[in-house]
Each structure stands twice: as C-alpha cells, then as structure tokens.
Amino acid sequence: MAPLTIAVTGSNGKLGRSVVRRLRAAGHVVWELDQHGERKQEFLRIDLTDYGQVVDALMGVDDRHSGLDAVVHLAAIPAPGLQPDATTFHNNMAATYNVFQACRRAGIKRVVYASSETVLGLPFDEAPPYIPVDEEYAARPESTYSLVKHLEEQMAIEFTRWDPQLSITALRFSNVMDPEDYAEFPSFDADPMLRKWNLWGYIDGRDGAQAVELALEAAPGFDRFIIAAADTVMSQSSARLAAQVFPGVELVKDVGEHETLLSIDRARRVLGFDPQHSWRDHAEP
C-alpha cells in the first residue's frame, strides 16, 4: 500500500498505541486524535462528540495537515459498566456518527473502526447458536455498550449505501491484551467460567493492529470481521471447554487443541489476517 495520511482516534488507548506504532512503521503519516495525550507534532486533542471539532480536524489543520486519506476510529468508552448506560450511549453513538459523517463531508473514502465481540451475544448467558461463533448470525447485543456497536454497524451499512465508493470496515475485536497482561492467564485454568463470557477469547494488540492495516485496503462497501487470537486463554482443549460449559450447543467444525472459538476464518480468508502472537509464547517454562 502506498503511504497514506491517516487519523487514529483513541490513539492513546491500549489498541490505539499498537495501531499507531504499526502504521508509522509501515511508512504512513499518522495523526493521533484523543482527549488525552502528550503534546507533539502529530497529535490533536479533540472531543469527538462535538461534530464541529471532528469535521474541522479531518478536513485539515492550519500549517499541519491539509486533509486525510483514511480514518481509523477506535475511540469510545471501551466496555459496559464503566459509566452510566445513557452516558455510554450518548458518547459512543455520537462520536461514531460524527466520524462517519465528517469523513463523508471531507471525501475520505477509507474508514476502519472498532466494533466489538460483544455483538455476538456476550456474556453468553444465553448460549450461542453454535460454536465457533462467526459473523453469519444476527447480532445479539446484551448491554447498552453492545447495542451501540450493533447500531454503529447498521449506520455504516447506510453510509456505504449512500456513497458506493466509501469503504467502512467494522472489526469486532476480542478483549485486547498487551504482553504484560499474559502473566495472569494461567490463573484462568482454575475455573472455566471465569472467561466463558467471551468464549475464552482475546487479541494481542499487535495482531489487532495488523487487522487494522489490512482493513485499510478493503474494497468499497461495508464489511465486518471477528478479530481474535488464533488460540484461547485456556490450557484445556477448546472442544472440551465448549462441551463442558455449553452442552447441547453444536460444534460446527473440528477445532484444534486450543483453537479460538471466536471464528477468525473469514478474517483470514478475506483480509489475509494471520495472528502472530500468543500468550503461550510468554508463559513461564
């Protein structure tokens, strides 16, 4: 891919930091848009719920940049229960609408944004329809946070219908982890229910950044992909976990010993996604 000028919202979040590093290493000019962060040349402090700020930042900033080729939108209240439900809804929905609409007005045709594994039915108090879960069944939001992620995907469908040249890719990220988080993983083995809520999934931030870079080359239109590590957080076999915790739920394919139950088959096939990092590489011998 030729070098692009890209804005990354939520650039100081766990995933955002990995994305900024990867895109810059690939030769892109990256503008960091966040409410928090150190003052530097390619950083803009911004309130994404203010449309005026968003459209102005994406259109250009005097003597700093004159427009963008793409936007990676990661900023959000990042999980359910961190703030009151109405606050989560108003913040996340408004921010994403503002980014999509500002891109449309600015003529920016490439948008990649963080959707969420939560649209799959997390915390799976109601069992999934089958395992591994994938992108083929209808969204099942079970929280206000997840509802917003579902509505954002529906909004993206309409934006790309209005503008057939626009590419918006929703990446349904699993629980983002950095290497320093992996020390806790062996403790999960004590109780399979501890991480049942997302089918024992996770994504290394560096592999999340790989998915973002690949999605920047997506064709026009809307698409969505589950983005998870190739393995689970557990030492038990994936098939045994599924049978133990979700008896009666069909296992629709043979899975490897520790293969993720958040299917990344479509991301592999369409995007070329190939996760390189596992918590097992950091485990004590």
C-alpha positions in Angstrom: 0.0 0.0 0.0 1.3 3.5 -0.8 1.9 5.7 2.2 -1.3 7.4 3.5 -2.1 10.2 5.8 -4.3 8.6 8.5 -6.1 9.8 11.6 -6.4 7.4 14.5 -9.0 8.3 17.1 -8.4 6.8 20.6 -4.7 6.8 19.8 -3.7 6.6 23.4 -5.8 3.5 24.2 -4.4 0.0 24.5 -5.2 -0.9 20.9 -4.6 2.6 19.6 -1.0 2.7 20.7 -0.3 -0.6 18.8 -2.1 0.7 15.7 -0.2 4.0 15.7 3.2 2.2 16.0 2.4 -0.3 13.2 1.1 2.3 10.8 4.0 4.6 11.3 6.4 1.6 10.9 4.7 0.9 7.6 5.5 4.4 6.4 2.2 6.2 6.9 1.7 9.6 8.3 -0.4 9.2 11.4 -2.4 11.9 13.2 -3.3 10.9 16.8 -6.8 12.2 17.9 -7.6 11.7 21.5 -8.8 13.5 24.6 -5.6 12.6 26.4 -2.0 12.5 25.4 1.2 14.5 25.3 1.5 17.5 23.1 3.5 16.6 20.0 3.6 17.4 16.3 1.0 14.9 15.1 -1.4 14.9 18.0 -4.7 16.7 18.3 -6.7 16.9 21.5 -10.4 16.5 20.5 -13.9 15.9 21.8 -15.4 13.5 19.2 -18.9 14.2 20.5 -18.5 17.8 19.1 -19.1 17.5 15.3 -17.6 20.8 14.6 -14.3 19.7 16.1 -14.4 16.4 14.2 -15.1 17.8 10.8 -12.5 20.6 11.3 -9.8 18.1 12.4 -10.5 15.7 9.5 -10.7 18.5 6.8 -7.3 20.0 7.8 -5.4 21.9 10.4 -3.6 25.1 9.6 0.1 24.6 8.6 -0.1 21.0 10.0 -2.1 18.9 7.6 -4.3 19.6 4.6 -6.5 16.5 4.6 -6.6 12.8 5.2 -6.7 9.6 3.2 -8.2 7.4 5.8 -9.5 7.3 9.4 -9.1 4.5 12.0 -11.8 5.1 14.6 -11.0 3.4 17.9 -12.1 6.0 20.5 -15.0 5.0 22.8 -16.0 4.3 26.4 -14.4 0.9 25.9 -16.7 -1.5 27.8 -20.1 -1.9 29.5 -20.4 -0.8 33.1 -17.7 1.9 33.2 -20.1 4.8 33.1 -23.9 5.0 33.3 -25.6 3.4 30.3 -27.0 6.7 28.9 -23.5 8.2 29.0 -22.1 5.3 27.2 -24.8 5.5 24.5 -24.6 9.2 24.0 -20.8 9.3 23.9 -20.1 6.3 21.7 -23.0 6.8 19.3 -22.4 10.5 18.8 -18.6 10.0 18.3 -19.0 7.4 15.7 -21.8 9.3 13.8 -19.6 12.4 13.8 -16.6 10.5 12.5 -18.6 8.8 9.7 -20.4 12.0 8.7 -17.2 14.1 8.8 -15.4 11.5 6.6 -18.3 11.7 4.2 -18.2 15.5 4.1 -14.4 15.5 3.7 -14.4 13.0 0.9 -12.4 10.4 2.9 -13.2 7.0 1.4 -11.4 4.6 3.8 -12.7 4.1 7.3 -11.8 1.2 9.7 -13.4 1.2 13.1 -13.6 -0.8 16.3 -16.8 -2.8 16.6 -16.8 -5.5 19.3 -17.1 -9.1 20.0 -20.0 -8.2 22.3 -22.4 -8.0 19.4 -22.1 -11.8 19.2 -24.1 -12.2 22.4 -21.6 -11.7 25.2 -21.6 -12.6 28.1 -23.4 -15.7 26.6 -25.8 -16.1 29.5 -28.0 -17.2 26.6 -25.9 -19.9 24.8 -24.6 -19.1 21.4 -26.5 -20.7 18.4 -23.4 -22.7 17.6 -19.6 -22.8 18.2 -17.3 -21.4 17.0 -19.3 -18.2 16.7 -18.9 -16.3 13.4 -20.3 -13.3 11.5 -23.2 -15.2 9.9 -25.9 -14.9 12.6 -27.8 -11.8 13.6 -26.3 -9.5 16.2 -27.4 -10.2 19.8 -26.5 -7.2 21.9 -26.9 -7.7 25.6 -25.8 -4.4 27.0 -26.1 -0.7 26.1 -22.4 -0.8 25.0 -23.1 -3.7 22.7 -26.3 -2.1 21.4 -24.3 0.9 20.3 -21.8 -1.3 18.5 -24.7 -3.0 16.7 -26.3 0.3 15.7 -22.9 1.6 14.5 -22.7 -1.4 12.1 -26.2 -0.6 10.9 -25.2 3.0 10.4 -22.2 2.0 8.4 -24.3 0.0 6.1 -26.4 3.0 5.3 -23.4 5.4 4.9 -21.9 3.0 2.3 -25.2 2.7 0.5 -25.3 6.5 0.2 -21.8 6.5 -1.1 -20.8 3.4 -3.1 -17.2 4.5 -3.2 -16.9 4.5 0.6 -15.3 1.6 2.4 -16.2 1.1 6.1 -14.8 -2.0 7.8 -16.0 -3.0 11.3 -13.5 -5.0 13.2 -15.2 -7.0 16.0 -12.2 -7.0 18.3 -11.9 -9.5 21.1 -10.5 -8.5 24.6 -7.3 -6.6 23.7 -4.2 -7.6 25.6 -0.6 -6.4 25.8 2.3 -8.8 26.7 2.4 -7.6 30.3 -1.2 -8.9 30.7 -0.3 -12.5 30.0 1.1 -13.3 33.4 -2.5 -13.6 34.7 -3.6 -16.1 32.0 -2.5 -19.3 33.8 -4.9 -18.4 36.6 -7.9 -18.7 34.3 -7.5 -22.5 34.2 -8.8 -22.8 37.8 -12.4 -22.1 36.6 -13.6 -22.3 33.0 -16.4 -19.9 33.9 -14.0 -17.1 34.6 -13.7 -16.4 30.9 -16.7 -18.1 29.5 -18.2 -14.7 28.8 -16.3 -14.3 25.6 -15.6 -18.0 24.8 -12.1 -17.7 26.3 -11.0 -15.3 23.6 -8.5 -12.4 23.4 -6.5 -10.5 20.8 -2.9 -9.3 21.2 -2.8 -5.6 20.4 -0.1 -6.1 17.8 -2.3 -8.5 15.9 -5.2 -6.1 16.3 -3.0 -3.5 14.6 -2.3 -6.0 11.8 -6.0 -6.3 11.2 -6.4 -2.6 11.0 -3.6 -2.2 8.5 -5.1 -5.0 6.3 -8.6 -3.5 6.5 -7.4 -0.2 5.2 -7.2 -1.9 1.8 -10.7 -3.3 1.9 -13.0 -2.8 -1.1 -15.7 -0.2 -1.1 -18.8 -1.1 0.9 -19.4 -2.3 4.4 -18.0 -5.5 5.9 -17.4 -6.9 9.4 -14.9 -9.3 10.8 -14.2 -11.0 14.1 -10.6 -10.3 15.2 -9.2 -12.6 17.8 -6.1 -14.5 18.6 -5.7 -17.9 17.0 -5.9 -19.6 20.4 -7.9 -19.4 23.6 -6.8 -18.2 27.0 -7.0 -21.7 28.4 -4.8 -24.8 28.7 -7.8 -27.1 28.3 -8.8 -28.2 24.8 -11.3 -26.0 23.0 -13.7 -28.8 22.2 -13.7 -29.9 25.9 -14.4 -26.4 27.1 -17.3 -26.0 24.6 -18.9 -29.3 25.7 -18.4 -28.7 29.4 -19.8 -25.1 29.5 -22.3 -25.2 26.6 -23.6 -28.7 26.5 -26.0 -29.2 23.7 -24.6 -26.4 21.6 -23.4 -27.7 18.2 -19.7 -27.6 17.5 -19.9 -26.9 13.8 -16.3 -27.7 12.8 -13.4 -29.7 14.1 -11.2 -27.3 16.2 -7.6 -27.6 17.1 -6.4 -28.3 20.6 -6.5 -24.6 21.7 -8.1 -23.1 18.6 -10.2 -19.9 19.1 -13.9 -20.4 19.4 -14.4 -16.8 18.1 -14.0 -17.8 14.4 -11.4 -15.8 12.5 -11.8 -17.9 9.4 -13.5 -15.1 7.5 -10.9 -12.6 8.5 -8.2 -15.0 7.4 -9.9 -15.6 4.1 -11.0 -12.1 3.1 -8.4 -9.8 4.8 -5.5 -12.1 4.9 -5.4 -11.8 8.7 -2.8 -14.0 10.3 -2.3 -13.5 14.1 1.3 -13.9 15.1 1.2 -13.6 18.9 0.0 -15.9 21.6 0.1 -15.7 25.4 1.7 -19.1 25.4 4.9 -17.5 24.0 5.1 -15.6 27.2 4.2 -18.4 29.6 6.8 -19.4 32.3 8.5 -22.7 31.4 
